Amino acid sequence: MSIIPKFTGYPDKNKNGAALEPLTSEKKKTPAEGSKELQPVKPKQESKALPPQVVEETKISEDFQIFGNVISNKKVVLDGTIHGDVQCKQLSISKNGNILGNVVATEIEVEGSILGPIFAQKVKLKETASVEGDIHHRGLSIEFGANFDGRSIGSDDPYREAPIKTPSNEINKPIHK
C-alpha cells in the first residue's frame, strides 16, 4: 500500500516564510516608476541608406605639366597636362586637362583631351572631349559634340591589351619592396 500525501491547497508563504503574491496579468508598479506606465522599448531601426562614400582624390591643377608616368590608387582629377602614361582607379579630365600617353583606369570621364589609347571598364566622353586613340572598354558613352578619332573596342577584359599594369591586379600593391 502506497502513501499518497493529502493535498492541503496552495501555500500562501514561501519556504522562508514570506507571503506569496497572487499571480495576476497586471504588472505591479514599483515606487521608482511612480504613476507612469512602462512602455516597451522599441528597437532602434537601422537606416537602410548606405553611408556616403568618401572618395579621396589627387588633383593636378591647370598650371602643372608632368613629364613622366602617373600612378595612383585613388581618383585623379586632371586640370593640367601629363606627358606620359596614367594609371589610376578613377580619372576625371576637365576641359583644360590633357594626356599624351596610355590611360588605364576603372572609370574615366573626359571633358578635355587624350592623345593615346584608353583601357577602362567605363568611359564617358563629355560634349567638350577630344580623344585620339582606341578605347578598350566594357561600357562607352559619347555625348553629342565630343570628338573621337579611333576604334571603340568593347571587351569583358579591357585591360588585356594594356601596355601598362592593370588597376585590378596591380594598383593596390605597394610600390616599394
Backbone hydrogen bonds, N-H to C=O, Kabsch-Sander energy under -0.5 kcal/mol:
donor,donor_aa,acceptor,acceptor_aa,energy
4,I,2,S,-0.6
14,N,18,A,-2.8
17,G,14,N,-1.8
20,L,12,D,-2.0
33,E,30,T,-1.1
34,G,30,T,-0.8
34,G,31,P,-0.6
36,K,33,E,-1.5
55,V,53,Q,-0.7
56,E,54,V,-0.7
58,T,75,K,-3.1
59,K,57,E,-0.5
60,I,58,T,-0.5
60,I,77,V,-3.0
61,S,59,K,-0.7
64,F,61,S,-1.9
66,I,81,T,-2.8
67,F,65,Q,-0.5
68,G,66,I,-0.7
68,G,83,H,-1.4
70,V,85,D,-2.8
72,S,87,Q,-2.4
75,K,56,E,-1.9
76,V,90,Q,-2.5
77,V,58,T,-3.1
78,L,76,V,-0.6
78,L,92,S,-3.2
79,D,60,I,-3.2
79,D,77,V,-0.6
80,G,60,I,-1.1
81,T,64,F,-2.2
82,I,98,N,-2.3
83,H,66,I,-3.6
84,G,82,I,-0.9
84,G,100,L,-0.6
86,V,102,N,-2.7
87,Q,70,V,-2.6
88,C,104,V,-2.1
89,K,74,K,-1.3
90,Q,74,K,-0.8
91,L,107,E,-2.1
92,S,76,V,-2.7
93,I,109,E,-2.9
94,S,78,L,-2.7
94,S,92,S,-0.6
97,G,94,S,-1.2
98,N,80,G,-2.2
99,I,113,S,-1.7
100,L,82,I,-2.7
101,G,99,I,-0.6
101,G,115,L,-0.9
103,V,117,P,-2.1
104,V,86,V,-2.8
105,A,119,F,-2.1
106,T,88,C,-0.5
106,T,89,K,-2.2
107,E,89,K,-1.6
108,I,122,K,-2.3
109,E,91,L,-2.6
110,V,124,K,-2.9
111,E,93,I,-2.4
111,E,109,E,-0.5
112,G,93,I,-0.7
113,S,97,G,-2.3
114,I,130,S,-2.3
115,L,99,I,-2.9
116,G,114,I,-0.6
116,G,132,E,-1.8
118,I,134,D,-2.6
119,F,103,V,-2.5
120,A,136,H,-2.6
121,Q,105,A,-0.6
121,Q,106,T,-1.0
122,K,106,T,-2.1
123,V,139,G,-2.4
124,K,108,I,-2.4
125,L,141,S,-3.4
126,K,110,V,-3.0
126,K,124,K,-0.7
129,A,126,K,-2.0
130,S,112,G,-2.2
131,V,147,N,-2.5
132,E,114,I,-2.7
133,G,131,V,-0.6
133,G,149,D,-1.6
135,I,151,R,-3.1
136,H,118,I,-3.4
136,H,134,D,-0.6
137,H,135,I,-0.6
137,H,153,I,-2.2
138,R,120,A,-0.5
138,R,121,Q,-1.8
139,G,121,Q,-2.0
141,S,123,V,-2.4
143,E,125,L,-2.8
146,A,143,E,-1.9
147,N,129,A,-2.8
149,D,131,V,-2.9
150,G,148,F,-0.6
153,I,135,I,-3.3
153,I,151,R,-0.7
154,G,152,S,-0.7
155,S,137,H,-3.0
160,R,157,D,-1.6
162,A,159,Y,-1.9
170,E,166,T,-2.4
171,I,166,T,-0.6
171,I,167,P,-1.1
173,K,170,E,-1.2
